[in-house]
Amino acid sequence: MSVWPRSIRCSRLSAEDRAPECDGQKSRKVVRSKIIMCTCKLEGDLKQSIESVMDLQNDKQQLEEKLTKKDFEINQITTKIEDEQALTIQLQKKIKE
């Protein structure tokens, strides 16, 4: 199995398949250099895409951690509010007595 994505393999194969059709050694060299340039560009694009995906995954993980922390804080505050409400009800009952 090739490590190259399908689009890169197809680009490389189609350009290499056309090389024998060219007339003369010079035109083959031109085609070969174009193939190499395209391959290098595609490899660079692939590397940048992989880095972007990794950055986005890291950002997602950080946001998920922040969300978990905020959920915990909200639960703590909700519990504190419920405790204060219960205490308020008890004090109101004592005042009425």
Beta strands, then each sheet from edge to edge (+ up, - down):
end
